[in-house]
Amino acid sequence: MARFKFPLQALLHMRERAERDEQLAFAALEHDRVSLQQELAHVQGNIAQAQHDARALLDPNAGTIDLQAARWQAHAALHQQALAGQLRVSLSGAQVRSDQQRERLLRASIARRALERLRERRMAEWSLEQKRREQFEQDDVATQRAARARKEG
């Protein structure tokens, strides 16, 4: 029996590889973006803790107030806020790169799916043609048998 051979199979494989490459690139960018988000959340937690500690150092009900320690604590909080600002900028850039890569992945996926649909259509046409040929051969064999039976009988 004949086998279907898609003439653009090499192109389909190429598009599948291209899509896989885009998926890997997108996954790497998403990993970086999530890491930045986690780091920002950690820094924001540090800011909240530093602010809480500074308030505790300045609480008049706690006894003596250590202004030097409060100043250091405030400085640490400001440093963490600056770090958070840098992380927000980095996160924004990572989000833009991730969005751009997602778009490239979508285009690669669409190109692959279009070629797969073409392959499926061609396979369906080929299958229909095969069935038509088989039916024609069966009809031909039946006709020949009938003709022999008439000659003999």
WOKAUR-V720541 format. One line per field, one symbol per residue. ss: DSSP state (~ for helix, > for strand, _ for the rest). phi: phi as a letter, one per 40 degrees, with the letter a starting at -180 (. if undefined). A space follows every 10 residues. Layout:
ss=???
phi=???
//
This chain:
ss=________~~ ~~~~~~~~~~ ~~~~~~~~~~ ~~~~~~~~~~ ~~~~~~~~~~ ~~~~~~~__~ ~~____~~~~ ~~~~~~~~~~ ~~~~~~~~~~ ~~~~~~~~~~ ~~~~~~~~~~ ~~~~~~~~~~ ~~~~~~~~~~ ~~~~~~~~~~ ~~~~~~~~~~ ~~_
phi=.cbcbccbcc cccccccccc cccccccccc cccccccccc cccccccccc cccccccccc cchcbccccc cccccccccc cccccccccc cccccccccc cccccccccc cccccccccc cccccccccc cccccccccc cccccccccc ccb
//
